[in-house]
Each structure stands twice: as C-alpha cells, then as structure tokens.
Amino acid sequence: MKQLFVHCTRNATHSALMEDGRLAEFSVEKSEGTSLVGNLYIGRVVNVLPGMQAAFVDIGLPKNAFLYVDDALHPHLDKQPKVKPSITELLKPGDERIVQVMKEPLGGKGARVTTHYSLPGRWLVYMPEADYVGVSKKIENDQERNRLKSLAEQLREPGEGMILRTNSEGESAEALLEDLKALRGVWRDIVSRASHLSAPIELHRDFGLVQRMVRDVFTPDTEELVLDDENAYQEAAAYLRQTAPSLADRVHLYKENTPLYDKMGINDQLDKAFKQRIWLDSGGYLVWDQTEALTVIDVNTGKYIGNVDLEETVFRTNLEAAAEIARLLRLRDVGGIIIVDFIDMETEEHRQLVVQQLEGTMKRDRTKCQVLGWTRLGLLEITRKKARANVESFLYETCAACKGKGKIYIR
C-alpha cells in the first residue's frame, strides 16, 4: 500500500511517501527557493576550457554553471559526430544558449547544465530536439512497450522525442496526446520568450514540490494523498482534476489537532533512518558514514545469533541489510559512490543472492542506481545519481560542539 503525506510549514514543504507503512521517500523544499533542477535559462558562455572539455556559463546564479561537451552535442547519439569535437568548436565566450539545469549547485560547485532539453508531464517526458522515442524500463510487458512506442511515433512531429513514463502503462492515445500538446505548448512559449530576451535570465521554472510529487509519484497504485495545508490541498486537487480526474477523490485535507507527521509516525521513522547506527529487525545493525562524495556502510550481526550456523547467520543478516540499505539510499537520497562492507560470506551463491536482494529493492527507486559488483577486498560498490542536495542537509546541521560526531535537528 502506497500513501503520500505532505506537511507544510511557514518555512518549508515536506513530502513523505509510505510503502506498506514504512517510509520510502522523503523530500524537503524551502519556502524561499524552489529546486533548480529542470529550470531553463538563457545562459552566456563565460569561459571555454578545452583541457576540461567544458564551458562555464552565466545563468544568473552566484556561481557559473558547468556545461560538459557531451551535454552540448545533439541529444540523439546517432546524430553526434563519430569523433567527439573539442568544446572550442562548439562554443566561444559570449555565446548565448538555452540551457537546462540537470544538477543543482552542491558544495562549492555550480549547477551542471545541458542543452538536451526535457519537459516532464504526467504520462511522458517531452524532448523537443531529441528525435527518438523511449519507453520506461520499468514497463516490462513487451506488448505494452511496443504499443506505447508505436503510439508515440504516430503522435510526435519530425525532430521531436519523448520517453513514455512508467505511469503511461495502459493509458489511451488521447491521454498521451493531451499531455504532449500541453508540453509542446510550454516549449513553444520558452522558445518565444528566448527570441527577445538576453542572457542571463530564467525562461522556465519546473513545478514546486507539491505538484512535482503529484505528477511523478501519485500513481494509480497510490491509495491516498493527504495534505495538512489548504492551499497545497487545492493546488494538488486542481492538478489532478486536470491531468488524472479518476484519482482526484483520493486527495484529502488533514484537519486533526495532532500534527500529521506525528499521527502517521513519520517523524519517528525519520529519526531512526538518519542515525549513524541503524538497527535491523533481526538485531543486526548498519553503521552509516557519509562524506560529500562517498558513503560507507558497514554491516554487523549485532545481537542476532541465528539458529543454524555462522554462515547462515551471516547470510541472513546480509540479506536483511541489503533490503534496508536500498530503502535508506532512496529515503536519504544519497548520491555518488556507495561502498558496503557486508559481513564476509563463504559461498558465492550467498553473495549473489545478497546482490539480487539489493537490486530487487532498488527497482522501486526513481533515481538511477547501479550495483557495480564486489571489489577484490570483498566490498560491494554502488553508484546512485545525484541531482539535488541530500535530504539530511535540510533536516540537520553539524553540531558545533563535537564537530560532526552529532547532528542538531532543525526541522
């Protein structure tokens, strides 16, 4: 059972996705500034660095954005040159380009931008210049994949591209066309605005958190959406009445005196999920250490002593840990390189079953994850795409007294 809960305060909006009573995703957006990912700008090239095959682009933010050569080429691989050109052949200082933020400024780095434009709708992602059709890998039925791809090929205009989202499974041609027309109109407005404006300037801003979650997360298998703010409730209900009227009656306004996140146990689950030591149901535990670029997770048997032998105890602990790690990577929105030190296992079969458990649970993650395999030291390497600052940075600040061993709760 999937449920979506939105809590609004004066300073921020919080979104929590529950799956079978357990917290699966959590997002925060500060009131003073929405997420930049998906926004489009007219940018002015400031520096071109052939040694890095990249350019720095002024889009009006405190730090210049970073445009890599691959993101400046045609979005269709078959239409790119066989020999990758130098960035100096594509851009020069003073050039103005429409760019889209694909990764927010993190740490001391500016935003990463691209010219591979994409506009997400409820059923599809519209790519005005991509010239190809794709279907979400999470739609596994070959007949349905072929039906959707055929429909998309019929609906798109020359040069356009689109990706059919997981939500589109079973949808009619009329629903897809309505989504496509709306996104096509947004793109035409962007191009029209860009024709008479100069850099640096924002051209288009993606939805705020509430509408993004309704668009991207609130699917037919989600039983309810509960919001504790009247304005947010009206916003969500209006969007659903327009895009998915059959789901509009699943949206509810929470009016009880007990705070919504206390009533649903969300705050308690958050506190447990963001500790350095995380206990498993069996009595084992994880030790979680995170830096800007690397996350290290250590698995321990703890109080779990098993019932058969040492190998079975270790295997059962690792299996449970794999599922919990996949859930927590998604919940904590961890990006970059992840190294997991599972307890050593004797048999190759057990090692592969642990990887399968991890990969199986990761299929629920909307962010791209990849299990790279075991290192020679017996550590498991994972990567997860990082587009935004992780959730922990919104909820906690480093304790000034212990310099990082503890966190101060700032929700």
Buried (B, 14 or more C-beta within 10 A) or exposed (E): EBBBBBBBEEEBBBBBBBBEEEBBBBBBBEEEEBBBBBBBBBBBBBEBEEEEBBBBBBBBBEEBBBBBBBBBBBBBEEEEEEEEEEBEEBBEEEBBBBBBBBBBBBEEEBBBBBBBBBBBBBBBBBBBBBBBBBBBEEBEEEEBBEBBBEBBEEBBEEEBBBBBBBBBBEBEBEBBBBBBEBBBEBBEEBEEBBEEEEBBBBBBEBBBBBBBBBBBBBBEEBEBBBBBBEEBBEBBBBBBEEBBEEBBEBBBBBEEEEEBBEBBEBBEBBEEBBEEEBBBEBBBBBBBEBEEEEBBBBBBBBEBEBEEEEBEBBBBBBBBBBBBBBBBBBBBBBBBBBBBBBBEBEEEEBBEBBBEBBBEBBEBBEBEBEBEEBEEEEBBBBBBEBBBBBBBEBBBEEEEEEEEEEBEEEB
